[in-house]
Amino acid sequence: MQKVTFDLAGEFVELNQLLKLSGLCDSGGAGKNLVATGVVSVDGKKELRKTAKIRDGQVVGIGDIRISVRSHGTDGA
């Protein structure tokens, strides 16, 4: 299993953009297509909302890849 950490710059990132910014697809549109196929999960549950807001502490999965989203602007408190 490949683990990736994504540093969140703001409050959230849209799921399709996260897939693009993590290098799993070439564009946000390609990210939307991936989500639509039902292969993307958020915190272990299938996610079909292409622009779901992904926040600090969530884990996005696709195949054997896990993306841990972490905010670098706060310490979690």
FENQUILIN-V909724 format. One line per field, one symbol per residue. ss: DSSP state (a for helix, b for strand, c for the rest). phi: phi as a letter, one per 40 degrees, with the letter a starting at -180 (. if undefined). A space follows every 50 residues. Layout:
BEGIN
ss=???
phi=???
END
This chain:
BEGIN
ss=cbbbbbbbcccbbbaaaaaaaccccccaaaaaaaaacccbbbccbbcccc ccbbbcccbbbbccbbbbbbbcccccc
phi=.cbbbbcccbcabcdcccccccgcacaccccccccccgcbbbfgbdbbcc bdcbbdgcbbbagcbbbccbcccbbgc
END
